[in-house]
Amino acid sequence: MNQGNLDYLQDKLKYLGFGEDAPINEELKEEVLRGQPAFQLLTEALFEDCRMEAKLYFERSGVKDHYFFKKYDALLQYSDGIEADKQQTFYIYKKWGYTFKEAFNLLEGRAVYKKLVMQKTDTEYWAWSELIFSEKDGFGNYRIKEYKENYNYDLEKLLEMYPIVELQDEQLRKGLIRSLQRGNIHPVYFIKSNKREKVFIEANPKERGIIISQQATRAAVRAEKLQKPEETALSTEPSVVAEPDTPAPESAPESEAGETSDTKPVRPPRKRTYK
């Protein structure tokens, strides 16, 4: 067994949010020892009120005992029955890949800001990405739409327009921005009439704004919208901007070690392996 390759694959699982020292790591080792040309692993986690399942694909390269983590299928299952389950394949390319939590946020309909890459040239660039649920490609995946630098969505500048208490502390400010860039719904306090009001916000690059809610989870937001006809999204006035010329790459952006704190599964993975 190539211990260096196994360590690399286990680090990949860790940084992509599939857990550290989790049962899936032992399953990975067992499959690498078996030496099959390809194998798949299953895992799952709970995020907010939803279950996420993932099927991870590994393939052996032309080099003996050397495997690559190629992609994973993510399935988002809703327990409330208000929305249909959603599924998407997320590709891993070299050091780039969406974390499991970012995949959840994308399938929930939120945007993620990451470093992406053009595979033909390995050219890196930053962009917001979101899934277009009304469009699918020939493989059954939702189309990925990108909002690049020329779209002029400046989240940091936009947040300054709101009376957010956390912006007054540099550490809290950085944490808030990074959380929103990952696609999270983040709690903040607004100052209104000299009183603090807790709300939850998320980035909304499509409308060049943010979405503000009184609820912490998407399920609660959906329930709130069913009860209240008024709009809960607040944004700046969007101008007409052309679709970015460069198509979204098949693979995902660079993962970061910092993701492991909020992407660690809160439920032990099921010990199942596809042969």
Backbone as CSV, one residue per row, in Angstrom:
resi,resn,N_x,N_y,N_z,CA_x,CA_y,CA_z,C_x,C_y,C_z
1,MET,0.844,-1.207,0.000,0.000,0.000,0.000,0.877,1.254,0.000
2,ASN,0.445,2.223,-0.784,1.141,3.505,-0.852,0.634,4.386,0.290
3,GLN,1.403,4.425,1.410,0.954,5.166,2.582,0.847,6.657,2.296
4,GLY,1.756,7.178,1.476,1.704,8.597,1.121,0.431,8.954,0.381
5,ASN,0.000,8.092,-0.518,-1.233,8.327,-1.255,-2.445,8.232,-0.348
6,LEU,-2.423,7.257,0.590,-3.527,7.132,1.540,-3.632,8.374,2.418
7,ASP,-2.492,8.872,2.897,-2.498,10.091,3.706,-3.061,11.263,2.911
8,TYR,-2.696,11.343,1.637,-3.194,12.415,0.768,-4.713,12.337,0.634
9,LEU,-5.238,11.131,0.413,-6.682,10.961,0.250,-7.425,11.271,1.548
10,GLN,-6.860,10.859,2.677,-7.501,11.147,3.960,-7.495,12.637,4.270
11,ASP,-6.422,13.322,3.893,-6.388,14.779,4.047,-7.444,15.430,3.160
12,LYS,-7.627,14.867,1.973,-8.635,15.393,1.059,-10.028,15.278,1.678
13,LEU,-10.314,14.132,2.275,-11.605,13.943,2.935,-11.779,14.943,4.072
14,LYS,-10.725,15.178,4.818,-10.780,16.100,5.945,-11.075,17.518,5.475
15,TYR,-10.313,18.001,4.499,-10.460,19.382,4.068,-11.748,19.623,3.280
16,LEU,-12.326,18.565,2.715,-13.594,18.704,2.013,-14.783,18.474,2.933
17,GLY,-14.513,18.284,4.224,-15.593,18.256,5.197,-16.255,16.924,5.410
18,PHE,-15.585,15.824,5.054,-16.182,14.508,5.246,-15.739,13.860,6.556
19,GLY,-15.080,14.642,7.405,-14.743,14.158,8.726,-13.294,13.738,8.856
20,GLU,-12.811,13.808,10.075,-11.463,13.371,10.412,-11.571,12.238,11.424
21,ASP,-10.825,11.159,11.188,-10.899,9.974,12.044,-12.315,9.415,12.084
22,ALA,-13.037,9.554,10.989,-14.396,9.030,10.884,-14.356,7.624,10.291
23,PRO,-15.439,6.842,10.431,-15.463,5.486,9.856,-15.112,5.445,8.380
24,ILE,-15.439,6.511,7.653,-15.159,6.498,6.221,-13.666,6.426,5.943
25,ASN,-12.836,6.925,6.846,-11.391,6.843,6.665,-10.906,5.398,6.743
26,GLU,-11.491,4.627,7.644,-11.135,3.208,7.745,-11.611,2.452,6.513
27,GLU,-12.791,2.795,6.017,-13.293,2.164,4.799,-12.386,2.485,3.618
28,LEU,-11.922,3.732,3.569,-11.011,4.142,2.504,-9.746,3.288,2.531
29,LYS,-9.178,3.096,3.710,-7.963,2.291,3.845,-8.205,0.862,3.382
30,GLU,-9.347,0.279,3.763,-9.675,-1.082,3.367,-9.761,-1.216,1.849
31,GLU,-10.372,-0.234,1.201,-10.528,-0.299,-0.247,-9.197,-0.108,-0.972
32,VAL,-8.357,0.778,-0.445,-7.041,0.967,-1.044,-6.230,-0.327,-0.941
33,LEU,-6.334,-1.018,0.184,-5.621,-2.281,0.370,-6.122,-3.352,-0.597
34,ARG,-7.403,-3.301,-0.932,-7.960,-4.293,-1.865,-7.407,-4.115,-3.265
35,GLY,-7.056,-2.872,-3.613,-6.385,-2.632,-4.884,-7.252,-2.698,-6.121
36,GLN,-8.560,-2.476,-5.982,-9.452,-2.500,-7.141,-9.216,-1.266,-8.027
37,PRO,-9.533,-1.354,-9.326,-9.334,-0.206,-10.224,-10.148,1.016,-9.808
38,ALA,-11.300,0.808,-9.209,-12.155,1.912,-8.770,-13.046,1.426,-7.634
39,PHE,-13.463,2.337,-6.797,-14.393,1.992,-5.725,-15.149,3.247,-5.298
40,GLN,-16.252,3.030,-4.574,-17.087,4.130,-4.086,-17.342,3.942,-2.594
41,LEU,-17.502,5.061,-1.904,-17.818,5.056,-0.482,-19.048,5.919,-0.240
42,LEU,-19.811,5.578,0.790,-20.994,6.353,1.169,-20.805,6.980,2.537
43,THR,-21.318,8.183,2.701,-21.342,8.834,3.998,-22.558,9.741,4.051
44,GLU,-22.855,10.272,5.235,-23.996,11.165,5.382,-23.755,12.108,6.553
45,ALA,-24.522,13.177,6.592,-24.427,14.148,7.680,-25.749,14.886,7.785
46,LEU,-25.971,15.510,8.928,-27.131,16.367,9.127,-26.665,17.813,9.142
47,PHE,-27.281,18.628,8.295,-27.038,20.060,8.282,-28.378,20.748,8.515
48,GLU,-28.449,21.529,9.599,-29.702,22.180,9.959,-30.791,21.107,10.090
49,ASP,-31.855,21.191,9.318,-32.940,20.224,9.432,-32.926,19.220,8.288
50,CYS,-31.830,19.161,7.551,-31.773,18.341,6.342,-30.684,17.281,6.433
51,ARG,-30.922,16.185,5.740,-29.939,15.118,5.655,-29.212,15.213,4.311
52,MET,-27.885,15.114,4.383,-27.072,15.086,3.170,-26.387,13.732,3.068
53,GLU,-26.559,13.094,1.927,-25.854,11.858,1.646,-24.867,12.110,0.515
54,ALA,-23.753,11.406,0.555,-22.741,11.570,-0.477,-22.184,10.215,-0.886
55,LYS,-22.005,10.042,-2.181,-21.343,8.869,-2.737,-20.039,9.342,-3.359
56,LEU,-18.915,8.901,-2.799,-17.597,9.368,-3.197,-16.964,8.377,-4.172
57,TYR,-16.385,8.888,-5.259,-15.806,8.054,-6.311,-14.285,8.165,-6.304
58,PHE,-13.624,7.008,-6.262,-12.163,6.951,-6.301,-11.733,6.073,-7.477
59,GLU,-10.668,6.471,-8.144,-10.133,5.701,-9.261,-8.621,5.570,-9.134
60,ARG,-8.112,4.427,-9.565,-6.674,4.210,-9.561,-6.066,4.751,-10.844
61,SER,-4.950,5.443,-10.712,-4.279,6.007,-11.877,-3.387,4.945,-12.514
62,GLY,-2.631,5.334,-13.534,-1.720,4.400,-14.185,-0.563,4.009,-13.295
63,VAL,-0.330,4.806,-12.255,0.736,4.499,-11.309,0.228,3.493,-10.279
64,LYS,1.000,2.472,-9.995,0.576,1.422,-9.074,0.310,2.002,-7.683
65,ASP,-0.787,1.553,-7.070,-1.162,1.944,-5.709,-1.376,3.447,-5.555
66,HIS,-1.820,4.092,-6.604,-2.057,5.545,-6.523,-3.487,5.829,-6.972
67,TYR,-4.293,6.360,-6.040,-5.702,6.630,-6.307,-5.973,8.130,-6.294
68,PHE,-7.041,8.491,-7.023,-7.522,9.869,-7.041,-8.966,9.909,-6.552
69,PHE,-9.306,10.947,-5.824,-10.697,11.237,-5.458,-11.256,12.080,-6.598
70,LYS,-12.140,11.489,-7.402,-12.573,12.112,-8.651,-13.773,13.040,-8.504
71,LYS,-14.774,12.610,-7.720,-16.021,13.374,-7.615,-16.867,12.791,-6.506
72,TYR,-17.949,13.484,-6.187,-18.938,12.893,-5.281,-20.334,13.358,-5.670
73,ASP,-21.288,12.447,-5.506,-22.701,12.763,-5.709,-23.283,13.178,-4.367
74,ALA,-23.899,14.338,-4.315,-24.516,14.830,-3.078,-26.025,14.810,-3.227
75,LEU,-26.700,14.239,-2.249,-28.158,14.173,-2.234,-28.663,14.893,-1.002
76,LEU,-29.454,15.936,-1.221,-30.061,16.708,-0.136,-31.486,16.235,0.052
77,GLN,-31.799,15.763,1.263,-33.121,15.229,1.566,-33.825,16.124,2.573
78,TYR,-35.026,16.570,2.227,-35.811,17.424,3.111,-36.767,16.568,3.937
79,SER,-36.864,16.904,5.200,-37.734,16.146,6.091,-39.138,16.726,6.171
80,ASP,-39.296,18.006,5.750,-40.601,18.652,5.912,-41.537,18.424,4.732
81,GLY,-41.004,17.889,3.631,-41.846,17.601,2.486,-42.264,18.805,1.679
82,ILE,-41.785,20.008,2.055,-42.171,21.215,1.314,-41.473,21.263,-0.040
83,GLU,-40.256,20.780,-0.089,-39.491,20.800,-1.329,-39.048,19.390,-1.687
84,ALA,-38.820,19.165,-2.986,-38.335,17.876,-3.449,-36.839,17.759,-3.162
85,ASP,-36.365,16.522,-2.976,-34.943,16.295,-2.763,-34.152,16.780,-3.977
86,LYS,-32.911,17.177,-3.742,-32.050,17.675,-4.819,-30.740,16.905,-4.824
87,GLN,-30.212,16.698,-6.028,-28.972,15.949,-6.171,-28.071,16.631,-7.180
88,GLN,-26.757,16.584,-6.930,-25.780,17.210,-7.818,-24.458,16.467,-7.703
89,THR,-23.743,16.351,-8.806,-22.396,15.798,-8.804,-21.390,16.928,-8.713
90,PHE,-20.471,16.833,-7.756,-19.422,17.832,-7.571,-18.077,17.185,-7.883
91,TYR,-17.356,17.773,-8.823,-16.101,17.200,-9.287,-14.914,17.737,-8.495
92,ILE,-13.938,16.872,-8.298,-12.709,17.229,-7.612,-11.597,17.284,-8.653
93,TYR,-10.884,18.400,-8.702,-9.807,18.551,-9.679,-8.575,19.096,-8.968
94,LYS,-7.555,18.238,-8.865,-6.315,18.612,-8.187,-6.631,19.159,-6.788
95,LYS,-6.314,20.422,-6.515,-6.538,20.972,-5.172,-7.885,21.674,-5.038
96,TRP,-8.706,21.643,-6.086,-9.980,22.358,-6.052,-11.132,21.389,-5.794
97,GLY,-12.112,21.854,-5.027,-13.305,21.056,-4.777,-14.216,21.725,-3.767
98,TYR,-15.516,21.677,-3.996,-16.468,22.206,-3.021,-16.484,21.317,-1.791
99,THR,-16.520,21.913,-0.616,-16.660,21.135,0.610,-18.082,20.578,0.693
100,PHE,-18.261,19.608,1.572,-19.577,18.996,1.753,-20.591,20.040,2.229
101,LYS,-20.178,20.924,3.140,-21.080,21.970,3.630,-21.405,22.969,2.522
102,GLU,-20.432,23.307,1.699,-20.700,24.222,0.577,-21.645,23.576,-0.431
103,ALA,-21.505,22.270,-0.637,-22.437,21.556,-1.516,-23.855,21.643,-0.959
104,PHE,-23.979,21.484,0.360,-25.285,21.634,1.006,-25.844,23.040,0.768
105,ASN,-25.027,24.061,0.969,-25.486,25.434,0.789,-25.906,25.695,-0.657
106,LEU,-25.163,25.156,-1.607,-25.523,25.325,-3.014,-26.851,24.636,-3.320
107,LEU,-27.038,23.430,-2.814,-28.290,22.711,-3.048,-29.466,23.353,-2.318
108,GLU,-29.176,24.120,-1.264,-30.211,24.871,-0.568,-30.599,26.133,-1.332
109,GLY,-29.812,26.473,-2.362,-30.143,27.639,-3.171,-29.325,28.875,-2.856
110,ARG,-28.307,28.732,-2.002,-27.462,29.869,-1.674,-26.211,29.870,-2.547
111,ALA,-25.569,31.021,-2.648,-24.374,31.175,-3.472,-23.118,31.008,-2.633
112,VAL,-22.047,30.540,-3.265,-20.753,30.313,-2.614,-19.678,31.062,-3.390
113,TYR,-18.801,31.729,-2.645,-17.702,32.480,-3.256,-16.403,31.712,-3.047
114,LYS,-15.778,31.294,-4.162,-14.582,30.458,-4.070,-13.633,30.750,-5.232
115,LYS,-12.431,30.233,-5.076,-11.466,30.278,-6.168,-11.740,29.103,-7.091
116,LEU,-12.001,29.403,-8.356,-12.289,28.384,-9.361,-11.098,28.243,-10.301
117,VAL,-11.197,27.291,-11.217,-10.080,27.044,-12.124,-10.597,26.613,-13.496
118,MET,-9.912,27.058,-14.534,-10.165,26.565,-15.889,-9.251,25.362,-16.097
119,GLN,-9.826,24.189,-16.316,-9.044,22.963,-16.325,-8.020,22.910,-17.461
120,LYS,-8.330,23.492,-18.595,-7.413,23.394,-19.734,-6.105,24.121,-19.477
121,THR,-6.173,25.203,-18.715,-4.982,26.020,-18.482,-4.594,26.119,-17.015
122,ASP,-5.426,25.576,-16.117,-5.229,25.704,-14.671,-5.206,27.172,-14.232
123,THR,-5.906,28.007,-14.976,-6.007,29.425,-14.626,-7.022,29.604,-13.504
124,GLU,-6.613,30.255,-12.421,-7.480,30.458,-11.269,-8.194,31.802,-11.338
125,TYR,-9.386,31.847,-10.783,-10.130,33.094,-10.687,-11.161,32.948,-9.578
126,TRP,-11.600,34.077,-9.028,-12.603,34.082,-7.964,-13.972,34.394,-8.549
127,ALA,-14.994,33.737,-8.006,-16.358,33.993,-8.472,-17.365,33.463,-7.463
128,TRP,-18.537,34.078,-7.461,-19.689,33.521,-6.759,-20.345,32.501,-7.682
129,SER,-20.793,31.393,-7.124,-21.471,30.365,-7.915,-22.791,29.999,-7.263
130,GLU,-23.769,29.698,-8.091,-25.047,29.206,-7.597,-25.615,28.217,-8.590
131,LEU,-26.496,27.352,-8.123,-27.133,26.364,-8.984,-28.422,26.925,-9.551
132,ILE,-28.651,26.662,-10.837,-29.889,27.070,-11.498,-30.796,25.846,-11.558
133,PHE,-31.776,25.795,-10.666,-32.589,24.591,-10.518,-33.558,24.366,-11.678
134,SER,-33.754,25.375,-12.493,-34.660,25.229,-13.630,-33.963,24.666,-14.868
135,GLU,-32.633,24.473,-14.785,-31.877,23.990,-15.947,-30.955,22.850,-15.538
136,LYS,-30.929,21.797,-16.355,-30.044,20.659,-16.123,-29.259,20.337,-17.394
137,ASP,-28.063,19.758,-17.209,-27.266,19.353,-18.359,-27.594,17.913,-18.729
138,GLY,-26.848,17.366,-19.679,-27.123,16.015,-20.143,-26.858,14.934,-19.131
139,PHE,-26.160,15.273,-18.052,-25.855,14.300,-17.004,-26.790,14.431,-15.806
140,GLY,-27.790,15.305,-15.929,-28.747,15.477,-14.843,-28.316,16.431,-13.756
141,ASN,-27.232,17.175,-13.990,-26.762,18.148,-13.011,-27.358,19.519,-13.281
142,TYR,-27.605,20.269,-12.211,-28.080,21.633,-12.365,-26.971,22.498,-12.961
143,ARG,-27.371,23.441,-13.781,-26.382,24.350,-14.358,-25.810,25.253,-13.270
144,ILE,-24.508,25.477,-13.339,-23.834,26.367,-12.390,-23.653,27.729,-13.046
145,LYS,-24.170,28.750,-12.395,-24.000,30.113,-12.890,-22.989,30.835,-12.021
146,GLU,-22.117,31.590,-12.665,-21.063,32.299,-11.946,-21.257,33.812,-12.044
147,TYR,-20.868,34.479,-10.977,-20.842,35.938,-10.939,-19.401,36.338,-10.641
148,LYS,-18.705,36.758,-11.680,-17.282,37.054,-11.561,-17.070,38.502,-11.137
149,GLU,-15.810,38.885,-11.130,-15.442,40.224,-10.670,-16.144,41.311,-11.467
150,ASN,-16.331,41.071,-12.764,-16.955,42.112,-13.592,-18.452,42.267,-13.337
151,TYR,-19.014,41.407,-12.482,-20.425,41.545,-12.113,-20.628,42.614,-11.047
152,ASN,-19.509,42.996,-10.418,-19.506,44.105,-9.452,-20.403,43.857,-8.236
153,TYR,-20.322,42.645,-7.707,-21.013,42.368,-6.444,-19.986,42.452,-5.330
154,ASP,-20.045,43.524,-4.554,-19.088,43.771,-3.480,-19.789,43.546,-2.143
155,LEU,-19.635,42.344,-1.586,-20.333,41.988,-0.354,-19.901,42.866,0.813
156,GLU,-18.606,43.096,0.950,-18.116,43.891,2.079,-18.677,45.304,2.042
157,LYS,-18.671,45.915,0.886,-19.204,47.272,0.743,-20.701,47.288,1.003
158,LEU,-21.388,46.252,0.554,-22.834,46.167,0.734,-23.206,46.070,2.215
159,LEU,-22.454,45.273,2.968,-22.757,45.099,4.392,-22.652,46.409,5.160
160,GLU,-21.801,47.311,4.693,-21.636,48.599,5.368,-22.904,49.444,5.306
161,MET,-23.838,49.086,4.439,-25.081,49.827,4.304,-26.070,49.487,5.419
162,TYR,-25.778,48.444,6.200,-26.705,47.976,7.222,-26.115,48.202,8.619
163,PRO,-26.953,48.425,9.615,-26.471,48.697,10.988,-26.092,47.416,11.720
164,ILE,-25.074,46.715,11.217,-24.671,45.425,11.750,-23.628,45.619,12.841
165,VAL,-23.936,45.143,14.034,-23.048,45.325,15.184,-21.701,44.654,14.954
166,GLU,-21.697,43.465,14.349,-20.469,42.693,14.187,-19.427,43.390,13.318
167,LEU,-19.842,44.325,12.503,-18.895,45.032,11.641,-17.978,45.954,12.436
168,GLN,-18.342,46.232,13.677,-17.537,47.128,14.508,-16.323,46.423,15.113
169,ASP,-16.296,45.103,15.058,-15.172,44.321,15.566,-14.495,43.630,14.381
170,GLU,-13.196,43.823,14.219,-12.502,43.325,13.036,-12.563,41.808,12.918
171,GLN,-12.388,41.097,14.021,-12.445,39.646,13.968,-13.839,39.145,13.620
172,LEU,-14.853,39.724,14.245,-16.230,39.335,13.945,-16.586,39.688,12.509
173,ARG,-16.073,40.798,12.041,-16.328,41.228,10.661,-15.755,40.218,9.665
174,LYS,-14.513,39.814,9.894,-13.889,38.845,8.996,-14.617,37.505,9.037
175,GLY,-15.009,37.082,10.243,-15.731,35.824,10.363,-17.075,35.858,9.670
176,LEU,-17.756,36.989,9.765,-19.055,37.151,9.108,-18.912,37.063,7.604
177,ILE,-17.952,37.783,7.052,-17.760,37.800,5.600,-17.385,36.415,5.084
178,ARG,-16.474,35.750,5.793,-16.063,34.415,5.338,-17.221,33.434,5.411
179,SER,-18.043,33.526,6.444,-19.194,32.637,6.579,-20.180,32.844,5.441
180,LEU,-20.450,34.096,5.102,-21.366,34.389,3.999,-20.791,33.926,2.674
181,GLN,-19.473,34.039,2.512,-18.840,33.589,1.283,-18.943,32.082,1.127
182,ARG,-18.991,31.364,2.229,-19.147,29.909,2.167,-20.579,29.502,1.860
183,GLY,-21.481,30.472,1.852,-22.878,30.178,1.551,-23.738,29.953,2.769
184,ASN,-23.220,30.279,3.961,-23.976,30.050,5.185,-25.025,31.130,5.433
185,ILE,-26.054,30.767,6.198,-26.947,31.748,6.801,-26.304,32.140,8.126
186,HIS,-26.036,33.421,8.333,-25.253,33.841,9.493,-26.058,34.776,10.389
187,PRO,-26.039,34.551,11.724,-26.751,35.445,12.646,-25.961,36.724,12.891
188,VAL,-26.651,37.858,12.893,-26.043,39.147,13.212,-27.034,39.958,14.042
189,TYR,-26.538,41.036,14.622,-27.401,41.956,15.349,-27.472,43.291,14.609
190,PHE,-28.696,43.771,14.411,-28.934,45.098,13.859,-29.218,46.065,15.014
191,ILE,-28.760,47.281,14.864,-29.109,48.334,15.806,-30.280,49.126,15.232
192,LYS,-31.419,49.040,15.898,-32.614,49.760,15.461,-33.193,50.516,16.651
193,SER,-33.269,51.823,16.522,-33.801,52.670,17.603,-33.076,52.397,18.916
194,ASN,-31.759,52.299,18.815,-30.901,52.064,19.979,-31.126,50.707,20.634
195,LYS,-31.745,49.791,19.907,-31.969,48.440,20.409,-31.329,47.432,19.463
196,ARG,-30.862,46.322,20.048,-30.260,45.255,19.251,-31.326,44.248,18.826
197,GLU,-31.367,43.943,17.544,-32.317,42.969,17.008,-31.543,41.876,16.275
198,LYS,-31.774,40.634,16.670,-31.082,39.514,16.038,-31.792,39.101,14.757
199,VAL,-31.029,39.022,13.666,-31.562,38.576,12.385,-30.554,37.605,11.760
200,PHE,-30.954,36.997,10.660,-30.091,36.058,9.950,-29.966,36.520,8.502
201,ILE,-28.741,36.539,8.008,-28.520,37.067,6.662,-27.763,36.053,5.811
202,GLU,-27.891,36.202,4.511,-27.136,35.402,3.551,-26.836,36.252,2.324
203,ALA,-25.780,35.906,1.628,-25.386,36.649,0.432,-26.368,36.387,-0.700
204,ASN,-26.587,37.402,-1.518,-27.502,37.297,-2.657,-26.879,37.996,-3.865
205,PRO,-25.827,37.396,-4.456,-25.129,38.056,-5.559,-26.002,38.290,-6.792
206,LYS,-26.958,37.415,-7.018,-27.821,37.581,-8.193,-28.496,38.944,-8.199
207,GLU,-28.972,39.396,-7.040,-29.648,40.681,-6.925,-28.717,41.757,-6.351
208,ARG,-27.438,41.422,-6.224,-26.449,42.332,-5.632,-26.912,42.832,-4.253
209,GLY,-27.359,41.923,-3.442,-27.867,42.300,-2.126,-27.639,41.208,-1.114
210,ILE,-28.376,41.280,-0.018,-28.386,40.228,0.987,-29.834,39.879,1.287
211,ILE,-30.042,38.679,1.792,-31.367,38.234,2.214,-31.397,38.266,3.736
212,ILE,-32.408,38.906,4.286,-32.538,39.069,5.724,-33.774,38.310,6.196
213,SER,-33.600,37.507,7.247,-34.707,36.713,7.768,-34.681,36.737,9.288
214,GLN,-35.820,36.474,9.889,-35.912,36.335,11.331,-35.620,34.913,11.778
215,GLN,-35.441,33.992,10.808,-35.268,32.584,11.127,-33.861,32.121,10.777
216,ALA,-33.413,31.035,11.443,-32.033,30.583,11.301,-31.841,29.518,10.241
217,THR,-32.896,28.795,9.874,-32.748,27.704,8.923,-33.610,27.932,7.700
218,ARG,-33.267,27.246,6.641,-34.023,27.379,5.395,-35.449,26.883,5.577
219,ALA,-35.633,25.840,6.362,-36.986,25.331,6.589,-37.839,26.383,7.280
220,ALA,-37.254,27.072,8.259,-37.991,28.119,8.964,-38.280,29.289,8.035
221,VAL,-37.328,29.594,7.164,-37.540,30.669,6.192,-38.676,30.316,5.251
222,ARG,-38.711,29.052,4.806,-39.794,28.622,3.917,-41.146,28.739,4.617
223,ALA,-41.186,28.306,5.872,-42.434,28.396,6.632,-42.849,29.853,6.817
224,GLU,-41.855,30.715,7.055,-42.138,32.130,7.241,-42.729,32.732,5.963
225,LYS,-42.180,32.333,4.836,-42.674,32.868,3.564,-44.086,32.372,3.265
226,LEU,-44.406,31.145,3.706,-45.750,30.631,3.508,-46.766,31.406,4.337
227,GLN,-46.307,31.898,5.496,-47.207,32.624,6.392,-47.304,34.099,6.046
228,LYS,-46.203,34.659,5.494,-46.156,36.086,5.206,-45.985,36.327,3.714
229,PRO,-46.899,37.031,3.080,-46.775,37.292,1.654,-45.715,38.322,1.328
230,GLU,-45.304,39.145,2.304,-44.360,40.209,1.988,-42.981,39.641,1.701
231,GLU,-42.181,40.398,0.959,-40.840,39.995,0.550,-39.886,40.069,1.731
232,THR,-38.998,39.036,1.867,-38.015,39.043,2.936,-36.618,39.331,2.424
233,ALA,-36.451,39.506,1.127,-35.129,39.773,0.574,-34.938,41.260,0.398
234,LEU,-33.855,41.780,0.936,-33.497,43.177,0.790,-32.244,43.261,-0.052
235,SER,-32.236,44.095,-1.060,-31.075,44.177,-1.928,-30.925,45.576,-2.470
236,THR,-29.749,45.843,-3.008,-29.561,47.082,-3.726,-30.226,46.947,-5.084
237,GLU,-30.492,48.056,-5.728,-31.164,48.017,-7.018,-30.241,47.421,-8.071
238,PRO,-30.567,46.276,-8.661,-29.671,45.660,-9.624,-29.719,46.379,-10.967
239,SER,-28.584,46.465,-11.604,-28.539,46.981,-12.965,-28.408,45.809,-13.902
240,VAL,-28.598,46.021,-15.177,-28.542,44.948,-16.153,-27.085,44.664,-16.484
241,VAL,-26.645,43.449,-16.196,-25.272,43.046,-16.470,-25.308,41.773,-17.288
242,ALA,-24.478,41.707,-18.311,-24.473,40.549,-19.186,-23.948,39.324,-18.462
243,GLU,-24.382,38.172,-18.913,-23.886,36.906,-18.390,-22.385,36.828,-18.621
244,PRO,-21.605,36.345,-17.630,-20.169,36.176,-17.841,-19.892,35.334,-19.073
245,ASP,-18.865,35.730,-19.835,-18.574,35.064,-21.097,-17.997,33.665,-20.911
246,THR,-17.203,33.469,-19.839,-16.545,32.194,-19.644,-17.475,31.207,-18.955
247,PRO,-17.702,30.013,-19.535,-18.599,29.045,-18.910,-18.018,28.518,-17.613
248,ALA,-18.914,28.096,-16.718,-18.480,27.567,-15.422,-17.735,26.270,-15.626
249,PRO,-16.607,26.083,-14.958,-15.862,24.831,-15.094,-16.611,23.695,-14.438
250,GLU,-16.317,22.495,-14.936,-16.980,21.307,-14.415,-16.598,21.038,-12.974
251,SER,-15.351,21.383,-12.626,-14.864,21.097,-11.288,-15.127,22.248,-10.356
252,ALA,-14.740,22.041,-9.097,-15.025,23.020,-8.065,-13.754,23.694,-7.607
253,PRO,-13.895,24.732,-6.736,-12.756,25.514,-6.326,-11.939,24.914,-5.192
254,GLU,-10.910,25.663,-4.860,-9.956,25.229,-3.852,-10.614,25.057,-2.500
255,SER,-10.315,23.955,-1.821,-10.810,23.742,-0.473,-9.813,24.301,0.519
256,GLU,-10.300,24.570,1.744,-9.451,25.186,2.737,-9.545,24.427,4.048
257,ALA,-8.434,24.386,4.751,-8.410,23.655,6.013,-9.393,24.230,7.004
258,GLY,-9.665,25.506,6.895,-10.580,26.155,7.823,-11.995,25.669,7.717
259,GLU,-12.318,24.936,6.651,-13.681,24.470,6.463,-14.047,23.370,7.456
260,THR,-13.072,22.674,7.998,-13.386,21.481,8.769,-14.203,21.783,10.011
261,SER,-14.113,22.984,10.540,-14.829,23.292,11.772,-16.326,23.339,11.583
262,ASP,-16.808,23.814,10.407,-18.251,23.911,10.228,-18.778,22.912,9.207
263,THR,-17.936,22.015,8.715,-18.403,21.022,7.771,-18.302,19.605,8.323
264,LYS,-17.831,19.456,9.560,-17.726,18.124,10.146,-19.107,17.535,10.347
265,PRO,-19.359,16.299,9.819,-20.691,15.699,9.990,-21.070,15.614,11.457
266,VAL,-22.314,15.936,11.756,-22.788,15.889,13.134,-23.392,14.531,13.457
267,ARG,-23.380,13.667,12.495,-23.906,12.322,12.698,-22.890,11.334,12.142
268,PRO,-22.577,10.238,12.844,-21.589,9.283,12.338,-22.004,8.740,10.986
269,PRO,-21.063,8.663,10.025,-21.403,8.145,8.696,-21.840,6.705,8.767
270,ARG,-22.689,6.322,7.852,-23.086,4.921,7.761,-21.951,4.124,7.166
271,LYS,-21.683,2.979,7.740,-20.566,2.155,7.260,-21.052,1.300,6.104
272,ARG,-21.078,1.917,4.926,-21.501,1.212,3.735,-20.490,1.495,2.651
273,THR,-20.207,0.514,1.849,-19.264,0.674,0.755,-19.862,0.049,-0.504
274,TYR,-19.852,0.819,-1.594,-20.286,0.276,-2.878,-19.097,-0.427,-3.525
275,LYS,-19.300,-1.607,-3.964,-18.248,-2.361,-4.665,-18.474,-2.270,-6.164
